Amino acid sequence: MTAAVTVDATGDGRGGRRRRPVPAWALGLIGLAGLMAVVELAPRAGLVRKRFLPPFSSMVSALADEAGTGTFWRALLETLRGWAIGLAIATVAGVVLGILVGGLPVLRAAMASTIEFLRPIPSVALIPLAVLLYGTAMRSTLLIVVYASFWQVLVQVLYGVRDVDPVARETARSYRFRALTQVRTVLWPTALPYVMTGFRLGAAVALILEITGELVIGSPGLGKQIAVAQSSDAVATMYALVIVVGLIGVVVNVAVRAVERRVLRWHPSVRREVIS
């Protein structure tokens, strides 16, 4: 004699309704709220001195004051402009040179040692050279932004070109496709996911180096405003500007990932992400 067991399709075997998992964005907001609460309560409870870490409400008040000035908005635009120009130059140069070097075995072998020598050099080590060439102008920061982001894109493109199916490459050659046709029909579809990965990494690195250059060099932007606030002992304003930089980083990451999903909507990895 066999006993039939009925299980609720929406339950867990006990007739209860299965709990839905908490969305990732909700968990993120909970963590952010917890961090704001700690920053607000720690100085008020005397755990840290308000001179070094003011309450979060003081930071918000300082940010509201800054948002009412034209200096803040000009600095924000300067930072975004330097970041966008540097990232664009690095992306174009990295893609073009990556396809050229990766597509020609002789050139790839000749450039391998040069790339491995230049790539590990920290971008901040170029700051004295940038100041010597351009002073405190935006071009100084732009130089180190392009240098840092360029390697992120170039290395990924080289990996992408190397990942091209040799059979497809030889087939294109046997049909005597032109070089640009081979790039468009064989190299580019395979390398595009790598290009987008390099673009995403380069976007984050470009923002970091943009702020670093403004802080150290003194070129116009939010980094310079942070340095000015620190030197004038405006601690709450300094933290407020740091919060703005963090928010810019979040927006940049979300925007770049949206572009990546849009461009690679045909790619299996993105399709699986959408389905899940």
SVG drawing of the C-alpha trace seen along z (x, -y; Angstrom):
<svg xmlns="http://www.w3.org/2000/svg" viewBox="-2 -80 63 82">
<polyline fill="none" stroke="black" stroke-width="0.4" points="0.0,0.0 1.5,-3.3 0.8,-6.6 0.5,-9.7 2.2,-12.8 0.9,-16.1 3.3,-19.0 2.3,-22.6 3.9,-23.9 4.6,-27.2 5.5,-25.7 8.4,-23.8 6.6,-20.4 4.8,-21.5 2.1,-23.5 3.7,-26.8 4.4,-29.5 8.0,-29.8 9.7,-33.0 11.0,-35.1 14.7,-36.1 15.5,-39.6 16.6,-41.5 20.2,-42.4 19.4,-46.2 17.5,-46.0 20.4,-44.4 22.6,-47.1 20.4,-49.8 20.3,-48.1 24.1,-48.0 24.3,-51.6 21.8,-52.6 23.8,-50.7 27.0,-52.5 25.3,-55.9 24.0,-55.1 27.5,-54.1 29.0,-57.3 26.3,-59.3 26.4,-57.7 30.2,-57.0 31.3,-60.6 28.2,-61.5 29.0,-58.7 32.6,-59.8 34.1,-56.8 35.9,-59.1 36.6,-62.8 34.3,-64.9 37.3,-66.9 38.4,-63.8 35.0,-62.2 32.0,-64.5 28.5,-63.0 26.9,-62.0 24.3,-64.7 27.0,-67.3 28.4,-65.8 25.0,-66.0 24.6,-69.6 28.0,-70.5 27.1,-68.8 23.9,-70.8 25.9,-74.0 28.4,-73.0 25.6,-72.1 24.4,-75.7 27.7,-77.1 28.9,-77.4 32.4,-76.3 31.2,-72.8 29.4,-72.3 32.3,-73.6 34.6,-71.2 32.2,-68.3 32.0,-69.1 35.8,-69.3 36.2,-65.9 33.6,-64.3 35.1,-65.9 38.6,-64.8 37.4,-61.3 35.3,-61.0 38.1,-62.4 40.8,-60.2 38.6,-57.1 37.7,-57.8 41.3,-58.2 42.4,-55.1 39.6,-53.0 40.2,-54.0 43.9,-53.6 43.7,-50.3 41.2,-48.8 43.1,-49.9 46.6,-48.9 45.2,-45.7 43.7,-44.5 46.8,-45.6 49.3,-44.0 47.2,-40.9 46.3,-40.3 49.9,-40.3 52.0,-37.5 55.3,-39.2 54.3,-42.5 52.9,-40.7 56.2,-39.0 58.1,-42.2 55.9,-44.2 55.5,-41.6 58.6,-42.6 57.8,-46.3 54.2,-45.9 55.4,-43.7 57.9,-46.4 55.6,-49.4 52.4,-47.9 53.5,-47.4 54.8,-51.0 52.4,-52.8 50.6,-55.7 51.3,-57.9 55.0,-57.6 54.3,-59.7 53.0,-62.6 56.4,-64.4 56.7,-64.1 53.2,-65.3 53.7,-68.3 57.0,-69.1 55.3,-68.9 51.9,-70.6 52.1,-72.1 48.8,-72.0 46.6,-72.1 44.0,-69.4 46.4,-67.8 48.6,-66.7 45.9,-64.6 44.7,-63.5 48.1,-62.0 48.0,-59.7 44.4,-58.8 45.0,-57.8 48.1,-55.8 46.4,-53.9 43.2,-53.1 45.0,-52.3 46.6,-49.1 43.2,-47.8 41.8,-48.0 44.8,-46.9 45.4,-43.7 41.8,-42.6 41.8,-43.2 44.9,-41.2 43.3,-38.3 40.2,-38.7 42.1,-38.6 44.1,-35.5 40.8,-33.8 39.7,-33.9 39.0,-30.5 42.0,-29.5 39.6,-27.7 37.5,-30.8 40.7,-32.9 42.1,-30.4 38.7,-30.2 38.6,-34.0 42.2,-34.0 41.4,-31.1 38.5,-33.2 40.9,-36.1 38.9,-38.5 40.4,-41.9 42.1,-42.9 39.2,-45.2 36.7,-42.5 38.5,-39.9 38.5,-42.4 34.8,-43.1 33.6,-39.5 36.1,-37.4 38.1,-39.3 35.6,-41.9 32.7,-39.5 35.1,-37.4 37.0,-40.3 34.0,-42.5 33.2,-40.9 36.9,-41.4 36.7,-45.0 33.7,-45.7 35.5,-44.1 38.5,-46.4 36.1,-49.4 34.5,-48.6 37.8,-48.2 39.2,-51.3 36.2,-53.4 36.9,-52.6 40.6,-53.1 40.1,-56.4 37.9,-57.8 40.4,-56.8 43.4,-58.4 41.3,-61.5 40.7,-62.2 44.2,-61.2 45.7,-63.6 43.5,-66.4 44.5,-65.8 48.2,-65.6 48.7,-67.8 46.1,-70.4 44.4,-70.4 40.7,-71.6 38.1,-69.2 36.7,-67.6 40.0,-66.2 41.4,-69.7 38.4,-70.8 38.9,-67.9 42.6,-69.0 41.5,-72.6 38.9,-71.5 41.4,-69.4 44.0,-72.2 41.5,-74.7 40.3,-72.3 36.8,-72.0 36.5,-68.4 32.8,-68.0 33.1,-69.5 36.0,-67.2 33.9,-64.2 31.0,-65.6 33.1,-65.8 34.4,-62.3 30.8,-61.1 30.1,-62.8 33.1,-61.0 31.8,-57.7 28.3,-58.4 30.0,-59.2 31.8,-55.8 28.5,-54.0 26.8,-55.8 29.7,-55.1 29.7,-51.4 25.9,-51.1 26.0,-53.0 28.9,-51.0 27.3,-47.7 24.1,-48.9 26.1,-49.7 27.8,-46.4 24.5,-44.5 23.1,-46.5 26.1,-46.0 26.4,-42.3 22.7,-41.4 23.5,-38.7 26.2,-37.1 25.4,-33.9 26.7,-35.2 24.4,-38.3 21.4,-36.3 21.9,-33.9 22.1,-36.9 18.9,-38.3 17.1,-35.0 18.2,-34.3"/>
</svg>
